[in-house]
Amino acid sequence: MAKLSKYEKETIINWNEGESQASIYTFHASLKRRLAEFSEKYPQLCCLVSSTPEGSVTYVIDKSRLSIRLIPPCSEEQRAAMRERGFQLVEAGEKIA
């Protein structure tokens, strides 16, 4: 079994208008943990369908429990206020060492 690259470790959300559930296939560690915790707490709304030796999982979740949030960029005033409060800001695409 070959090690997968980060590029190959994708997340796919299958959402269609004809069903009440969405399918989430992911390698993302944080999302896997959050889905596992949610499915343990609310098994009637979310359940693990499969997992692979490579590290992916597939969950089915009630569509009413899933949302996609788009976050606009901060204005310069917001960024200045955050800096004053001691936040370290990272530009899009910049890596933290």
Sequence and secondary structure as in RCSB ss.txt:
>XXXX:A:sequence
MAKLSKYEKETIINWNEGESQASIYTFHASLKRRLAEFSEKYPQLCCLVSSTPEGSVTYVIDKSRLSIRLIPPCS
EEQRAAMRERGFQLVEAGEKIA
>XXXX:A:secstr
     TTT   EEE  TT SEEEEEE  HHHHHHHHHHHHH TTTEEEEEE TTS EEEEEEGGG          
HHHHHHHHHTT     TT    
